[in-house]
Amino acid sequence: DWEQVEINLLFVGAGFISLATSLAVRELTRHVDDTTMLLSSLVVGLAGSLFLLDSPFSERLPAWRFLLGFCLSQVAFPVGRNVCLGVFGNVLGPVNQGRWMGLMFAVSAIPRAIGPFVAVKLLTVVDWSTWLEFFVCSALFGSALIATRYFIRDLVPYEDYLEDIAREGSGSFHGPMPPSPLLVRSPMQRRTERQGSRAQRETSP
């Protein structure tokens, strides 16, 4: 059992970790691309959730595994949040980003509101063991990691997408050309962009 002072120190340390990670993200994004940072945050979150599983490893979660998993989880959240917003903003391009960002924040508020109640329920169902709760967390991180890796070619800035259209048929880096992000351009807009790029190539000397 932990003393109240130890619990307070734990959350103070979590605050320092989150603050230090948020500051580090600003420097890391100058040297590492956003998609790599996003994938890394999901891997770290998945590892942290796995460390917090008590069964089948042991009946009681060792303190060192709890602290390590807790720290990894605290690192993964600010990295994923900041980088995800940057990636989403780049993909949207010249549209009303405030509307879509507001929608993202509104949706992300739902798990924050119901998450504590679900977490307590998952703990009480298995007599305060952690395996069920963090198995769910691991499954969410794992599925997000797989989905992000699968759609990694679509997570490109809008300007890069237009360059890919201009290079269509001439060996695009993404080859085959990634589809347009669904929230930005309709099928009619995509058809118009392709026709414009073809006409530009035909008229160019």
C-alpha positions as CSV (number, residue, x, y, z in Angstrom):
1,D,0.0,0.0,0.0
2,W,1.2,3.5,-0.9
3,E,1.2,6.4,1.5
4,Q,-0.6,9.6,0.5
5,V,2.7,11.4,0.2
6,E,4.0,8.8,-2.2
7,I,0.9,9.1,-4.4
8,N,1.2,12.9,-4.4
9,L,4.9,12.6,-5.5
10,L,3.9,10.2,-8.2
11,F,1.5,12.7,-9.8
12,V,4.0,15.5,-9.4
13,G,6.6,13.4,-11.2
14,A,4.0,12.7,-13.9
15,G,3.5,16.4,-14.4
16,F,7.2,17.0,-14.8
17,I,7.5,14.1,-17.3
18,S,4.6,15.5,-19.4
19,L,6.1,19.0,-19.3
20,A,9.6,17.8,-20.2
21,T,8.2,15.6,-23.0
22,S,6.2,18.5,-24.5
23,L,9.3,20.6,-24.6
24,A,11.3,17.8,-26.1
25,V,8.8,17.3,-28.9
26,R,9.4,20.9,-30.2
27,E,13.1,20.0,-30.6
28,L,12.6,16.5,-31.9
29,T,10.2,17.6,-34.7
30,R,13.0,19.6,-36.2
31,H,15.0,16.5,-36.9
32,V,12.3,13.7,-37.1
33,D,9.3,13.8,-39.4
34,D,5.8,13.9,-37.8
35,T,4.7,10.4,-39.0
36,T,7.7,8.8,-37.4
37,M,7.0,10.6,-34.2
38,L,3.4,9.5,-34.3
39,L,4.3,5.9,-34.8
40,S,6.9,6.1,-32.0
41,S,4.3,7.5,-29.6
42,L,2.0,4.6,-30.3
43,V,4.8,2.1,-29.8
44,V,5.7,3.7,-26.4
45,G,2.1,3.8,-25.3
46,L,1.7,0.1,-26.3
47,A,4.8,-0.8,-24.3
48,G,3.6,1.1,-21.3
49,S,0.3,-0.6,-21.3
50,L,1.9,-4.0,-21.6
51,F,4.2,-3.3,-18.6
52,L,1.1,-2.5,-16.6
53,L,-0.5,-5.9,-17.1
54,D,-0.3,-7.9,-13.9
55,S,-1.5,-11.3,-15.3
56,P,-0.2,-13.7,-16.5
57,F,3.1,-12.4,-15.4
58,S,2.4,-12.3,-11.7
59,E,-0.6,-12.0,-9.3
60,R,0.6,-8.6,-8.0
61,L,2.1,-5.9,-10.2
62,P,5.7,-5.2,-9.1
63,A,6.5,-1.6,-8.3
64,W,9.2,-1.3,-10.8
65,R,6.9,-2.4,-13.7
66,F,4.2,-0.1,-12.5
67,L,6.6,2.9,-12.4
68,L,8.1,2.0,-15.8
69,G,4.7,1.5,-17.5
70,F,3.4,4.7,-15.9
71,C,6.3,6.7,-17.1
72,L,6.0,5.4,-20.6
73,S,2.3,6.2,-20.7
74,Q,3.0,9.7,-19.5
75,V,5.6,10.1,-22.3
76,A,3.4,8.7,-25.1
77,F,0.4,11.0,-24.5
78,P,2.0,14.5,-25.0
79,V,4.0,13.2,-28.0
80,G,1.0,11.6,-29.7
81,R,-1.3,14.5,-29.0
82,N,1.0,17.3,-30.3
83,V,2.2,15.4,-33.3
84,C,-1.3,14.2,-34.2
85,L,-2.6,17.7,-34.3
86,G,0.3,18.8,-36.5
87,V,-0.2,15.9,-38.9
88,F,-4.0,16.5,-39.1
89,G,-3.5,20.2,-39.8
90,N,-1.0,19.5,-42.6
91,V,-3.3,17.0,-44.2
92,L,-6.3,19.3,-44.2
93,G,-4.6,22.0,-46.2
94,P,-6.3,25.3,-47.1
95,V,-9.7,24.7,-45.5
96,N,-11.5,25.8,-42.4
97,Q,-9.2,24.0,-40.0
98,G,-10.9,25.4,-36.9
99,R,-14.0,23.4,-37.7
100,W,-12.2,20.1,-38.1
101,M,-9.9,20.7,-35.1
102,G,-12.9,21.6,-33.0
103,L,-14.5,18.3,-34.1
104,M,-11.4,16.4,-33.1
105,F,-11.2,18.0,-29.7
106,A,-15.0,17.3,-29.2
107,V,-14.6,13.7,-30.0
108,S,-11.4,13.3,-27.9
109,A,-13.3,14.8,-24.9
110,I,-15.7,11.8,-24.9
111,P,-13.2,9.2,-23.6
112,R,-11.9,11.7,-21.1
113,A,-15.4,12.1,-19.7
114,I,-16.3,8.4,-19.5
115,G,-12.8,7.0,-19.2
116,P,-12.5,7.2,-15.4
117,F,-15.8,5.4,-14.9
118,V,-15.0,2.7,-17.4
119,A,-11.5,2.2,-15.8
120,V,-12.9,1.7,-12.3
121,K,-15.5,-0.7,-13.7
122,L,-12.9,-2.8,-15.5
123,L,-10.9,-2.9,-12.3
124,T,-13.8,-4.0,-10.1
125,V,-14.9,-6.7,-12.5
126,V,-11.6,-8.6,-12.1
127,D,-11.2,-7.8,-8.4
128,W,-8.8,-4.9,-8.8
129,S,-6.4,-6.7,-11.1
130,T,-5.0,-4.6,-13.9
131,W,-4.9,-7.1,-16.8
132,L,-8.3,-6.4,-18.2
133,E,-8.0,-2.6,-18.2
134,F,-4.6,-2.5,-19.7
135,F,-5.4,-5.2,-22.1
136,V,-8.0,-2.9,-23.5
137,C,-5.5,-0.1,-23.6
138,S,-3.0,-2.3,-25.4
139,A,-5.6,-3.3,-27.9
140,L,-6.4,0.3,-28.6
141,F,-2.8,1.3,-29.0
142,G,-2.1,-1.8,-31.2
143,S,-5.0,-1.2,-33.5
144,A,-4.1,2.5,-33.8
145,L,-0.5,1.6,-34.6
146,I,-1.6,-0.9,-37.3
147,A,-4.1,1.6,-38.8
148,T,-1.5,4.4,-38.8
149,R,1.1,2.2,-40.4
150,Y,-1.3,1.1,-43.1
151,F,-2.4,4.6,-44.0
152,I,1.0,6.2,-43.6
153,R,1.2,7.2,-47.3
154,D,-2.0,9.2,-46.9
155,L,-0.6,11.2,-44.0
156,V,1.2,13.7,-46.2
157,P,0.9,17.5,-46.2
158,Y,-1.6,19.0,-48.7
159,E,1.3,20.6,-50.7
160,D,3.1,17.3,-51.1
161,Y,-0.2,15.8,-52.3
162,L,-0.4,18.4,-55.0
163,E,3.2,17.8,-56.0
164,D,2.4,14.1,-56.3
165,I,-0.5,15.0,-58.7
166,A,1.9,17.1,-60.8
167,R,4.3,14.2,-61.0
168,E,1.7,11.6,-61.8
169,G,2.9,9.2,-64.4
170,S,6.6,10.3,-63.9
171,G,7.7,8.3,-61.0
172,S,6.1,9.8,-57.9
173,F,7.9,9.2,-54.6
174,H,4.8,7.6,-53.2
175,G,4.1,5.4,-56.3
176,P,1.3,4.6,-56.5
177,M,0.0,8.1,-55.8
178,P,-1.8,8.2,-52.4
179,P,-5.5,9.0,-52.4
180,S,-6.6,12.5,-51.4
181,P,-7.5,12.9,-47.7
182,L,-11.2,12.5,-47.6
183,L,-11.9,15.5,-45.5
184,V,-10.3,17.9,-47.9
185,R,-11.3,17.2,-51.5
186,S,-14.4,15.8,-53.1
187,P,-14.3,13.4,-56.1
188,M,-15.2,16.3,-58.4
189,Q,-12.3,18.4,-57.0
190,R,-9.9,15.5,-57.4
191,R,-11.0,15.0,-61.0
192,T,-10.6,18.8,-61.7
193,E,-7.1,18.8,-60.1
194,R,-6.0,15.8,-62.3
195,Q,-7.4,17.4,-65.4
196,G,-5.6,20.7,-64.6
197,S,-2.3,18.9,-64.0
198,R,-2.6,17.0,-67.3
199,A,-3.4,20.2,-69.2
200,Q,-0.4,21.9,-67.7
201,R,1.9,19.1,-68.8
202,E,0.5,19.1,-72.3
203,T,1.0,22.8,-72.7
204,S,4.4,22.9,-71.2
205,P,7.3,22.9,-73.7
